[in-house]
Amino acid sequence: MIIAAVEDQIIARLTAAFAGRLREVAHRPAGTDVATLVRSLLRAPGICIAFQGWQATERPDGTVAAGWKVYLIAANASGEAARRRGDDATIGAYEMLEVAARVLDRWRPASAAGAAVVTLAELVDAAMPAGLDPASFGTSGRSAYALTLAVPLLLTGPDAGPPPTLDPFVTFHADWDVPAHGNVTPPLPAAATDAADTITLPQ
């Protein structure tokens, strides 16, 4: 499963980048509302990621832009400023954002069809569903931000076969038929032409 493989690679890369400074890096079910997601990460500071689906792209053929949300949850009993900026003992949300963006943006997972792109960084509070109290993040001693990550994936199935390949473009040949038409006919190259060009490209 290519989605699970890329998800595991994202988790492994983040785990290595933070080198033990987080208490948890894990995945969560897609569609989990923000408040539940933040509460579920009991071992903050930590990161959880959730697959968001994909959008079709024009090139290369068969490729989609798969999306993940990377939630960065900071915790610090010293207050809101310490949760954002960190202190001598605990990493803050700002540093978590910078480290995660640096190691994920332009990185190519082994199972992907191209490089990942961090398309957005946002404060999670602003995205909370209506009716939920944003102050609950403050009273719980947590601050939450999210990165949106787009990863190109080549979707293949058991009947799709390998992706198409093209041989190197080495030689261009053209047979020209100048009016009145008719002496350049298939099969080509023609036996008699008005003009011909053959170009061999350097390799």
C-alpha positions as CSV (number, residue, x, y, z in Angstrom):
1,M,0.0,0.0,0.0
2,I,1.7,3.1,-1.2
3,I,-0.2,5.5,1.0
4,A,0.7,3.6,4.2
5,A,4.3,3.3,3.0
6,V,4.7,7.1,2.5
7,E,3.0,7.7,5.8
8,D,5.4,5.5,7.6
9,Q,8.3,7.3,5.9
10,I,7.0,10.7,7.0
11,I,6.8,9.4,10.6
12,A,10.3,7.9,10.5
13,R,11.8,11.2,9.0
14,L,10.1,13.3,11.7
15,T,11.1,10.9,14.5
16,A,14.8,11.1,13.4
17,A,14.7,14.9,12.9
18,F,13.5,15.6,16.5
19,A,16.0,13.1,18.0
20,G,14.1,12.2,21.1
21,R,12.8,15.8,21.9
22,L,9.2,14.7,21.3
23,R,7.2,12.2,23.4
24,E,5.2,10.8,20.4
25,V,5.1,10.8,16.6
26,A,2.2,8.8,15.3
27,H,-0.7,8.7,12.7
28,R,-4.3,9.3,13.4
29,P,-7.5,8.4,11.5
30,A,-8.5,10.8,8.8
31,G,-11.6,13.0,9.6
32,T,-10.8,13.2,13.3
33,D,-12.0,16.6,14.4
34,V,-9.2,18.9,15.7
35,A,-10.2,19.0,19.3
36,T,-10.5,15.2,19.6
37,L,-7.2,14.9,17.7
38,V,-5.3,17.2,20.1
39,R,-6.8,15.6,23.2
40,S,-5.9,12.2,21.9
41,L,-2.2,13.0,21.7
42,L,-1.7,12.4,25.4
43,R,2.1,12.4,25.2
44,A,2.7,16.0,24.1
45,P,4.8,17.6,22.9
46,G,4.3,15.4,19.9
47,I,3.3,15.1,16.3
48,C,0.4,13.2,14.6
49,I,-0.3,13.0,11.0
50,A,-3.5,12.3,9.1
51,F,-4.1,11.4,5.5
52,Q,-6.5,13.9,3.8
53,G,-7.0,12.3,0.3
54,W,-5.7,13.4,-3.1
55,Q,-6.2,15.5,-6.1
56,A,-5.6,14.5,-9.7
57,T,-2.7,16.1,-11.6
58,E,-2.1,16.4,-15.3
59,R,1.5,15.2,-15.4
60,P,3.0,12.7,-15.2
61,D,0.1,10.6,-16.3
62,G,-1.5,8.7,-13.5
63,T,-0.1,10.8,-10.7
64,V,-2.1,12.3,-7.9
65,A,-1.1,14.9,-5.3
66,A,-1.8,13.2,-2.0
67,G,-2.3,15.3,1.1
68,W,-1.4,14.9,4.8
69,K,-1.9,17.2,7.7
70,V,1.0,17.2,10.1
71,Y,-0.3,18.3,13.5
72,L,2.4,19.7,15.9
73,I,1.2,19.9,19.5
74,A,3.3,21.7,22.0
75,A,2.8,21.4,25.8
76,N,4.3,23.4,28.6
77,A,3.0,24.0,32.0
78,S,4.8,27.4,32.2
79,G,2.2,29.1,30.0
80,E,1.2,30.0,26.5
81,A,4.4,31.9,25.6
82,A,6.5,28.9,26.6
83,R,4.4,26.6,24.5
84,R,5.0,28.7,21.5
85,R,8.7,29.6,22.1
86,G,9.9,26.7,24.2
87,D,12.3,26.9,27.1
88,D,15.5,25.2,28.3
89,A,13.6,21.9,29.0
90,T,10.8,21.7,26.4
91,I,10.6,22.4,22.7
92,G,8.1,25.0,21.6
93,A,5.6,25.1,18.7
94,Y,7.6,27.5,16.6
95,E,10.7,25.3,16.6
96,M,8.6,22.3,15.9
97,L,7.1,24.0,12.8
98,E,10.6,25.1,11.5
99,V,12.2,21.6,12.0
100,A,9.2,19.7,10.5
101,A,9.0,22.1,7.5
102,R,12.8,22.0,6.9
103,V,12.9,18.2,6.7
104,L,9.7,17.6,4.8
105,D,9.7,20.3,2.1
106,R,11.4,19.2,-1.1
107,W,12.1,15.8,0.4
108,R,11.3,12.8,-1.8
109,P,9.9,9.7,0.0
110,A,11.2,6.5,-1.5
111,S,7.7,5.4,-2.4
112,A,6.6,8.7,-4.0
113,A,6.7,9.9,-7.6
114,G,8.4,13.2,-6.8
115,A,9.3,15.6,-4.0
116,A,7.0,16.6,-1.2
117,V,5.9,20.2,-0.8
118,V,4.8,22.0,2.4
119,T,2.0,24.1,1.1
120,L,0.6,25.7,4.3
121,A,1.4,26.3,7.9
122,E,-1.5,27.4,10.2
123,L,-2.6,27.8,13.7
124,V,-5.0,24.9,14.4
125,D,-7.3,26.9,16.6
126,A,-8.6,28.9,13.6
127,A,-9.7,25.7,11.9
128,M,-11.7,24.3,14.8
129,P,-15.3,23.3,14.1
130,A,-18.1,25.8,15.2
131,G,-19.2,25.4,18.7
132,L,-15.9,24.4,20.2
133,D,-14.1,26.7,22.6
134,P,-10.6,27.6,21.3
135,A,-9.7,28.5,24.9
136,S,-9.7,24.8,25.7
137,F,-6.3,24.6,24.1
138,G,-5.0,27.2,26.6
139,T,-6.6,25.6,29.6
140,S,-5.2,22.2,28.6
141,G,-1.7,23.5,28.4
142,R,-1.3,22.9,24.7
143,S,-0.8,24.9,21.5
144,A,-1.5,23.3,18.1
145,Y,-0.3,24.1,14.6
146,A,-0.5,22.2,11.4
147,L,1.5,21.8,8.2
148,T,-0.2,20.7,5.0
149,L,2.0,18.4,3.0
150,A,1.4,17.4,-0.7
151,V,3.2,14.3,-2.0
152,P,3.0,13.1,-5.6
153,L,2.0,9.5,-5.9
154,L,1.8,7.3,-8.9
155,L,-1.3,5.1,-8.6
156,T,-1.0,1.7,-10.1
157,G,-3.1,-1.4,-9.8
158,P,-2.7,-5.1,-10.6
159,D,-3.9,-4.5,-14.2
160,A,-2.2,-1.2,-14.8
161,G,1.2,-2.7,-15.7
162,P,4.4,-0.7,-15.4
163,P,4.3,3.1,-16.1
164,P,5.1,3.9,-19.8
165,T,8.7,4.7,-20.7
166,L,10.1,6.5,-23.8
167,D,13.4,5.8,-25.5
168,P,15.8,8.7,-25.7
169,F,15.1,11.1,-28.5
170,V,18.2,10.8,-30.7
171,T,17.4,11.4,-34.3
172,F,15.0,13.7,-36.2
173,H,14.3,13.0,-39.9
174,A,11.8,14.9,-42.1
175,D,10.9,14.4,-45.8
176,W,9.6,17.5,-47.4
177,D,7.0,17.6,-50.2
178,V,6.9,21.0,-51.9
179,P,3.8,21.9,-54.1
180,A,2.7,20.4,-56.3
181,H,2.2,17.5,-53.9
182,G,2.3,13.8,-54.5
183,N,5.9,12.5,-54.9
184,V,6.4,11.9,-51.2
185,T,4.2,9.0,-50.2
186,P,4.2,6.3,-47.6
187,P,6.1,4.3,-46.7
188,L,8.6,6.8,-45.3
189,P,11.4,7.7,-45.8
190,A,10.3,8.2,-49.4
191,A,12.4,7.1,-52.3
192,A,12.1,10.5,-54.0
193,T,11.7,13.7,-51.9
194,D,11.9,17.4,-52.7
195,A,14.0,17.9,-49.6
196,A,15.1,15.9,-46.5
197,D,16.6,16.8,-43.1
198,T,18.2,14.4,-40.7
199,I,19.4,15.7,-37.4
200,T,21.2,13.6,-34.8
201,L,21.1,15.1,-31.3
202,P,24.3,15.0,-29.1
203,Q,24.0,12.6,-26.2
